[in-house]
């Protein structure tokens, strides 16, 4: 495949997935900043999609399912070169090591991340992030778990595995691919404010470097899933006790 076709492929994939999210994130940030101080803004994740319980559940599950379609597209596109799962570092080997490494990464990223969020709120650079819907039902926790897995798979496969792999195919320097991956991750988190975007750039640098070094993506998916699980389910269960809402 020519470099021109590879570049076009990358733009199409990003336009259908995280690149599109980045554009909406910028628009959301501008809207929040022109409405008032960023510190007064809120960013609600996993919001209710209907006032009717059964319809809310259906729409939530459909949203999660369709969000994974670009991941299938990426695997299909990489299959033209053979062994797409190997190129993405998703081979089913050493699962215990992947779980241990992912847990370690989650701890290393998560604890400083909480501090950065608090600092961003104090400096007025970060919106208040509300990671759960307003109305919780009996199925809310299972859906939040599915959402955490979906976020991890989409972001790590596309922003790290696919993008770094394709930039390597385009003969980008390793450090340039790492920076590009990290900046993409930060851009689609801009709707949460500058503090969270910068924090995600830092996370992106670590994750892309890890992938460059180990060629394994599964630990990153494990780490990202654990981070989101703590944020989503932990907030749902303990926010009132901690005075967060």
C-alpha positions in Angstrom: 0.0 0.0 0.0 1.3 3.5 -0.9 2.0 6.1 1.7 -0.8 8.2 0.2 -3.4 5.5 0.7 -2.1 4.8 4.2 -2.4 8.5 5.2 -6.0 8.5 3.7 -6.8 5.4 5.7 -5.6 6.9 8.9 -7.7 10.0 8.4 -10.8 8.0 7.5 -10.4 5.8 10.6 -9.9 8.8 12.9 -12.8 10.7 11.2 -15.1 7.8 12.1 -13.9 7.4 15.7 -11.6 9.4 18.0 -10.8 12.2 15.6 -14.5 12.9 15.4 -14.7 12.9 19.2 -11.8 15.4 19.3 -13.7 17.8 17.1 -16.8 17.6 19.3 -14.6 18.0 22.4 -13.1 21.2 21.1 -16.6 22.5 20.3 -17.8 21.5 23.8 -14.8 23.3 25.4 -15.4 26.5 23.4 -19.1 26.4 24.3 -18.3 25.9 28.0 -15.7 28.7 28.0 -18.0 31.2 26.3 -20.8 30.4 28.7 -18.9 31.2 31.9 -15.9 30.2 33.9 -14.6 26.7 33.1 -14.6 25.8 36.8 -18.5 26.2 36.8 -18.9 23.8 33.8 -19.8 20.1 34.1 -18.9 17.2 31.9 -21.3 14.3 32.3 -20.2 10.9 31.1 -22.5 8.0 30.5 -25.6 10.2 30.7 -29.1 8.9 30.5 -30.4 8.8 27.0 -34.1 8.5 27.7 -36.5 9.2 30.6 -38.0 5.7 30.0 -36.0 3.0 31.7 -36.3 0.3 29.0 -35.4 2.7 26.2 -32.5 4.1 28.1 -31.1 0.6 28.5 -31.6 -0.1 24.8 -29.9 3.1 23.7 -27.0 2.7 26.2 -26.3 -0.8 24.9 -26.6 0.2 21.2 -24.2 3.1 21.8 -21.6 0.8 23.3 -22.0 -1.7 20.5 -21.8 0.8 17.6 -18.8 2.5 19.3 -16.9 -0.8 18.8 -17.4 -0.9 15.0 -14.3 1.2 14.2 -12.3 -1.3 16.2 -13.6 -4.1 13.9 -12.7 -1.8 10.9 -9.2 -1.4 12.2 -8.6 -5.1 12.6 -10.0 -5.7 9.1 -7.7 -3.0 7.6 -4.6 -4.4 9.3 -5.6 -7.9 8.2 -4.5 -7.0 4.7 -0.9 -7.2 6.0 -1.5 -10.4 7.9 -1.9 -11.2 11.6 -3.7 -8.1 12.7 -4.0 -9.2 16.3 -0.2 -9.8 16.5 0.4 -6.3 15.0 -1.9 -4.8 17.6 -0.3 -6.7 20.5 -3.6 -8.6 21.2 -2.4 -12.1 21.1 -3.8 -14.4 23.7 -0.6 -15.2 25.6 0.6 -14.6 29.2 -2.8 -13.4 30.4 -1.7 -13.3 34.0 1.3 -11.1 33.2 -1.0 -8.8 31.2 -3.4 -8.5 34.1 -0.5 -7.8 36.5 1.1 -5.3 34.2 -2.3 -3.6 33.6 -3.0 -3.3 37.3 0.4 -1.8 37.9 -0.1 0.7 35.1 -3.5 1.6 36.5 -2.1 2.4 39.9 0.8 4.4 38.4 -1.6 6.5 36.3 -4.7 6.6 38.5 -3.2 8.1 41.7 -1.4 11.0 40.1 -4.5 11.5 37.9 -6.7 12.1 40.9 -4.2 14.7 42.1 -4.1 16.4 38.7 -7.9 16.5 38.6 -8.0 18.1 42.0 -5.3 20.7 41.0 -7.1 21.4 37.8 -10.4 22.1 39.7 -8.6 24.3 42.1 -7.0 26.3 39.3 -10.2 26.6 37.3 -8.8 24.7 34.4 -11.0 21.6 34.7 -14.8 21.1 34.5 -16.5 19.1 37.1 -16.6 15.6 35.7 -19.7 13.5 36.6 -19.0 10.0 35.4 -22.5 8.5 36.0 -26.0 9.2 34.8 -28.5 11.2 36.8 -30.8 8.3 37.3 -29.5 4.8 38.2 -31.4 1.6 37.7 -30.8 -2.1 38.5 -28.8 -2.5 35.3 -26.7 0.7 35.6 -23.6 -1.0 37.1 -23.4 -3.8 34.4 -23.8 -1.1 31.7 -21.1 1.0 33.4 -18.8 -2.0 33.3 -19.5 -2.5 29.6 -18.9 1.2 29.0 -15.5 1.0 30.8 -14.5 -2.0 28.6 -15.7 -0.3 25.5 -13.8 2.9 26.3 -10.6 1.0 26.9 -10.9 -1.2 23.8 -11.7 1.7 21.5 -9.1 4.2 22.8 -6.2 1.7 23.2 -6.8 -0.1 19.9 -7.2 3.0 17.8 -5.2 5.8 19.6 -2.3 3.5 20.4 -2.2 0.1 18.6 -3.6 1.2 15.2 -2.2 4.8 15.1 1.3 3.9 16.3 1.4 0.9 13.9 0.3 2.9 10.9 2.7 5.8 11.7 5.5 3.2 11.9 4.4 1.9 8.5 4.6 5.5 7.3 8.2 5.6 8.7 7.6 8.1 11.4 10.2 8.3 14.1 9.2 6.3 17.2 9.1 9.5 19.4 6.9 11.3 16.9 4.4 8.4 16.8 4.3 8.5 20.6 3.7 12.2 20.7 1.0 12.0 18.0 -0.8 9.3 19.9 -0.7 11.2 23.2 -1.9 14.5 21.6 -4.8 12.6 20.0 -5.7 11.2 23.4 -5.6 14.6 25.0 -7.6 16.3 22.2 -10.7 14.1 22.6 -10.7 14.8 26.4 -10.7 18.6 26.0 -14.5 18.7 26.8 -13.4 18.0 30.4 -11.1 21.0 30.5 -7.4 21.7 30.0 -6.3 20.0 33.1 -7.9 16.6 32.1 -6.6 17.0 28.6 -3.0 17.5 29.8 -3.4 14.6 32.2 -4.5 12.4 29.3 -1.6 13.6 27.2 0.7 12.4 29.9 -1.1 9.1 30.1 -0.9 8.8 26.3 2.9 9.3 26.4 3.3 6.5 28.9 0.9 4.1 27.1 2.3 4.7 23.6 5.8 4.3 24.9 4.8 1.1 26.5 3.3 -0.2 23.3 6.5 0.8 21.3 8.6 -0.9 23.8 6.7 -4.2 24.5 4.5 -4.5 21.3 1.7 -5.5 23.7 -1.7 -3.7 23.9 -3.6 -6.0 26.3 -2.1 -4.6 29.5 -3.1 -1.1 28.4 -6.7 -2.2 27.8 -6.6 -3.8 31.3 -5.3 -0.6 32.9 -7.7 1.6 31.1 -10.7 -0.6 32.0 -9.6 -0.6 35.7 -9.3 3.2 35.7 -12.7 3.7 34.3 -14.3 1.0 36.5 -13.0 2.8 39.6 -14.2 6.2 38.2 -17.6 5.0 37.1 -18.7 2.4 39.7 -16.7 4.0 42.5 -18.4 7.3 42.0 -21.8 5.7 41.8 -21.3 3.9 45.1 -19.3 6.4 47.1 -19.9 9.9 45.8 -22.5 10.8 48.4 -20.3 9.4 51.2 -17.3 11.5 50.0 -19.4 14.6 49.4 -18.8 14.7 45.7 -22.4 15.4 44.9 
